[in-house]
Amino acid sequence: MARSGAQGRGNQEQYNRLLQAFNADNKSKRDSVNYLVSKGYSREQAQNAVHVYFKGGQATASFRLSREHRDELLDDFDAKHKSNKECVDYLINYGCTYRQATSAAYKYRLEKGLIGNQTV
């Protein structure tokens, strides 16, 4: 929960600008998180923003990824036999944002029965 006086929810483009100005590529993730916290963001916001920043990829979507397109891409990638991380990385390399890629990989894996309701 954000502390009193904390910034409202930022967006990744805003975080990226701040982190680039801070020269975060040459700093530790901890220093980058502390920098955003010093700018008034909650620790959770800062940690999420730094994670996405260092993960790379664009901050805003340049296209909408439909369910059909998502399924076609991931089927062609043989995603049923790949890890979630491999699927996310593949989609980011295709041009998806980190958020698009994680959401698409999760939904695909859930709909294909690769996660959830599995017995051990």
Secondary structure, 3 states (H helix, E strand, C coil): CCCCCCCCCCCHHHHHHHHHHCCHHHCCHHHHHHHHHHCCCCHHHHHHHHHHHHHCCCCCCCCCCCHHHHHHHHHHCCHHHCCHHHHHHHHHHHCCCHHHHHHHHHHHHHHCCCCCCCCC
